[in-house]
């Protein structure tokens, strides 16, 4: 039995935790009482102090429907605090300010924590003056508004070499896996404002959320986003539209880019189901590509798709933001001898194939008809898991030194 099992906090069917804007998890009663008195004196709303260790904080965050804005955890009884905090980082949302409480006045530990992205390190015993100096400015609304947060989320765009290669299918199932299996907060955007397939695959109704926010992007805040986005699950949120075909929608330049910059502050991943450049609403696609950390070009094993991947690669890499480009092959039908081989496809495009997703019509059809996740042990389900693991592995290797962000003091890790 794992530690989280022994705590009785791993059952996803249990009621979600109450929302807390400030959460402190402290191992001893004396310092927990000091924290409660400080918060009571400040009359800070939605604050929760609980006795426990980092494992309790991890379990709380896994069940919380909304993340706290600030989190304080106690590592005073931990032999390897950096290792334990790395586990905490796996479930921490990008926008959380993390404070660490310990018993050692260790300059080396303090520096290591700041390099990891912890906002500050406090040494026991807690006092009112220490808490005021550390949390006073950070917890005030005016300071929170002035704080310039680093960009934290990772924007991924998915573009098809041609129609019918399964962009919406792969993008949606990957978003679902990241949110429901890997416990990341994920925003999924369908740029087809005239009714894309994302919400159909998820088994839910489409609203005009994306249309609404693009018209009001300069008035957005987290509360407005939560009201506007369709919540597909505890950690998966969707923005889409379904305009009438005769409607013409004018989008001011830069509005999608501004929206993506905001979403990156609150989500680990922002996945975009984008149209090909020149198709649909080209301006939206171009702004999505400009803001993307990585662009996935999806194709099938045909000569036409190989030619289009070559063109799309040049188009994506020509922009100043220099996003990474990965090629995914999706088998939309049974394999036959006339198809271009994976090796030849890579040579023709001068771009190695990152992953080939198998033809799995029965499982995908059943999943879409029921609006449910694809079976994890199905061929397609296993391929989606490999894609998600590869995505996380590349990112952890590239940015292993950053776990959180703390405003202007330190940088954040993109998880």
N, C-alpha and C positions, 0 to 999 in steps of 0.2 A: 504493500500500500504506500502511495506517495505521501509526502508531507501535506500537499493540498487536499488529498483524500482524507487524511486524518483530521484535517481542520473542518471537514464537512462542507467545503465550499466549491466543489468541482462539478456539481450537478447543474447542468445548464438549464434544467427545467424548473429550478427553484426560482422564487420571486426575485426580481432584480433588486440591487441595493438602492437605498434612498439616495437622492442626488445630494452631493456635497460639493460646494465651490472650493472649500478648503478641507483637506483631509490630513490628519496627523496620526501616524501609527507609532506609538512609543512603548518601549518594553517595560518600563517601571512606573509605578503609580505616582511617585513624587513628582517626576517631570511631566507626566500626563496631567496631573492636577494643576501644575503651574500653567500649562498650555490652556487648559479649560478656563482658568481664571483670567488669563490674558484675553482670550477671545470673548468671554462674557463682558469684560470691562469695555472692550471695543464695540460690543454689540454687533459682532460680525455675523451676518446671516448665513445660513446653509453651511455651517462649520461643524465638522465631526472629528472628535478625538477618540481613538480607540487603543486599548492595550494590545500589543502584539509585536510581531517581527516583520521583516520585509515580505516573508511568504504570505502573511495576512493581507498586506497591501496588494500583492499580486493577485490574490484571490478576489479581493474587493474590486479591483479594476476590471478583472475579467467578467464580472457580473454587472458592472455599472453600465447603465444605458447611456449616460452622459459622463464624460470625464471631469474630474475636478480641475479648476484653474491652477491650484497650487497643491503640492504634495510634500509632506515632510515624513521621512522614514528614519528609523533608529537602527544603526549598525553597531551599537556599542558592544553587543554580545556576539559579533560575527568575526570569525578568524580571517576570512578573505572577503572584505567588503566590496572590492572592485568586481569580483566574480558574481556576487549576489546582486549587485546593482546592474550588471549586464543582463541578468535574468529579468529584473524589473523593467529594463528598457524595452524588452520584447513586448510588453503589454501597455507601455506608456504611450498615450497619444502625443503627437508632436507639440501641441500647444501647452502642455503641462509644465509649470515651473517646479523643478525638483530641488528640495532642500534635504540635507543629510545631517542627522544628529549622531554624535559619537562621544566617546569618553576620553579619547586621546588627543592631546594638543600637539598634533603631528603636522609640521609644515609640509613634509613630503606627501602625506596623504591628502592634505588640502589642495596642493597643486595638481595632484593626479585627478582629484574629483573635478576640479575646474576644467581640466583638459577633457574630461569625459562629458562635460556639458552640465554638470550640477551647478545650480545657481549660487549656492553658498553652503558652507559647512559650519555647524554650530557645535560647541563643546559643552557637555554637561558640567554643572547643573544649569538648567534653564532659569533665566530670571526675566522679569518684566522688561528691564532695560535692554537686555540682549535681544528679546523678541521684538521690541519696538524698533531697535536699530536695524534688525534684519528684515522683518516683515512689514514694518510700518508703512514705508513708502510704496512697497510692492503691492500691498493689499488695498491701497486707496484707489478709487476709480479714476481720478485725474492722472495719477502716475501710470496706471494700466493703459490709459488711452495714449499717453505720450510714448510709451515703450515701443520701440521699433523692433518688432520680432523678425528674426531671420527666417528666410524661406525654408520650410522644413519638409513639406510633402514632395512626393515624386510624381510628376505628370508623365503618363504613358499614352501615346496616341497609337491607334491601330488603323491602318489604311490598307484597303484591298487593291491588288494589282488589277483586278477587274471585278465585276459584280458576281455574286454567287459563290465566293470563296470562303464564306463563313466568318466574316469579321465580327458581326454582332454576336454570333454564337460563342466564339472563342473569348472575345472581350468580356461578355457577360458572365460566362462560367468562371473565368479567371477572377473577376471581381468577387463573385460569390465565394470562391475558395479562399481568397485573401481575407475576406471579412469573416466567414463563418468557421473556417478551419484554422487559419493562422491568426485570427483575432485582431486584424488590423481594421482601422476605420477607413472606409473606402467610399469615395464619391465616383459615381458612374454617370458619364454624360453622353447622351445620344444626340449627335449634331444634326440628325435628320429631323428638322422642325416640322415636317409634314407627316410624321408618324413612323418612327423607326421600329425595329424589332425588339429592342432591349426589354421593354416592359412586357411584351408578349412572352418572351422567354422566361421572365421572372413571374409570370402569372398574375400581373396586376394592371390596374387601369393607368392610362397616361393622363397627366394633367398638362397644364401650360406653364409649368414651373420654369423651364429654361427661357421661354419667351418673356416671362415676367421679370426674371432677374436681369436679363440682358437689357431690358428697358429701364431698370432701376438700379443699375450696378453701383452708382455712386451713393446709394442710400442703404447699401447692404450692411448687415451685421450678422453675428452668429445666430441670434434669435430669429431674424427674418429668414435666413437660410433654412433653419430647421422647420419653420412653418411651410416653406415653399417646396422643399425637396420631398420626394416620395420615399418613405422609409420601407425598404424591402426586407430588412432584418435589423437586428440590434446594432450592427456596425456597417450596414450597406445602405447608401442613400443615392437616389437617382434624380437627375435633372433631365427633362425631355420636353418635347412639345408635340402637338398634333393640330397644326393649323389646317384650315380648309384649303383644298388645292388651289382655289382661285385667289387666296389671300397673298398679298405681297408684303414681305416683312423687311423693313429697312433697319439695319443694325449699325449704330454709330461705330466708327473705327475705334478699336482698342477696348471695347466693352468686354469681349470674351477674355482678352488678356488680363484685364483687371479682375474679372471673376476668378480666373484660375489662380492668380496671385493670392486672393483671399482664401480660396479653398485649400491652398497648400499650407495655410496656417493652422488648419483644423483637421486635416486628413493625412494619413500616412501615404495613401495612394489616390491619385485622381486619374481614372481611366477614361479615355475618350474614344468613342466609336465615331470615327471621322470619315467623311467622304473623300474620294480621290481629288487631288488638286484639279481645279477646273470644273468639277461636278458639284451638284447641290448648291450650297452657298459657299463659294470659294473663299470669301473673306474669313469665314469661321475656321475653315481648314487651315488657312495660312497662319492665323493667330494661334491655333492649337499647336501647330508644328513649331512655331517660334518659342512657345512656352514649354515644350516637351523636353524632358531629360532623355527619353529614349523613344524611338519610333519603331513600331513593329510593322513590317510590310508583309502582308499575307498573300499567298499565291497558291495555285495548284501546279501540278507538274506538266505544264504545257509550254510550248515555245512562246506563245503570245504573253503568258504571265512572266516568263523570264525576261522578255524585252521590256515589259512594263516595270518590272522590279529595277532594272538597270536605269531606266529613266527616272523613276521615283527616287532612287538612291541619290542620283545627281541633284535632283531638286531639293531633297531634304538637307543634304550636306552643304549646299550652297549658302545656307543662312548663317548669320553671325553667331547664333546660339550654339551651333555645332552639336546637335543632339546625336546620340549614338543610334545606329541603325541595325536592326536585327531582322532576319528573314525567317518567317514561319511558313511551312508547307502544310496545307490542310487537305486531306483526302476527302473530297465530297462525293466520291463514287468508288466502286470496286477497282482495285489495281489491275492494270492490263499492260501488256508488253509494249504498247505504243507510247506509253507515258515517258517523259524525259526522266532519266534517273536522277536521284538526289545529287550524286557526284557531278554529273554533267550540268545540272541546274546551278550548282555552286560555281563551277568553272565559267559558265556562260555569263553569270551576273557578277563574277569576281567578288562574291559575298558568300561566306559559308552559311549553310542552313543551320539555324540555331536549334530547330526542333521540327519534326514531322508529326502531325497529329493524325491518328488513324481514322479510317472510315468506320463509323459506328452508328449506322442509321437507326437501328432499333432502339438503342438506349437514348439517343438524342431526340428521336421523335416522341418517345414516351415521356422524357423529361419536359419537353416543350408543351406537350398536350396537357400535362398535369401542372405545369408551372412549378416544378420541383427541381432541386439540384440533380445533376446527372449522378448515377451511382458511382461512388468513389472507386470501386473495384472494376468498373467497366474499362475497356481500352481507352476511351476518350477521357474518362475521369482520371485515370492514371497519368495520361499525357498532360492534363491541366495541372495536376499536382507537381509533375516534373518542371513545368514552366514556372509555376509559382516558386518552387524551391530554387530554381536557377536564378530567378529574379532576386530573391532575397540573398542568395549566396554571393552574386556579383556585387550587390550593394554592400554587404557586410565586409567583403574583402577590400572594396574601394574606400570605405569610410569607417573602418573598424575603430578609429580613435575617437569617434564622436557618438555619444549616446543620447544626449538631450541638448536643448539649447536654453540659454539663460539670457535672453534679450541681447543687450549690447556687450555683455561681458564675455560670452563664449558662443561657440557655434553649436548647431544642432546636428544630430545625425538624421539622415533620411532613411526611414525604415520601410 
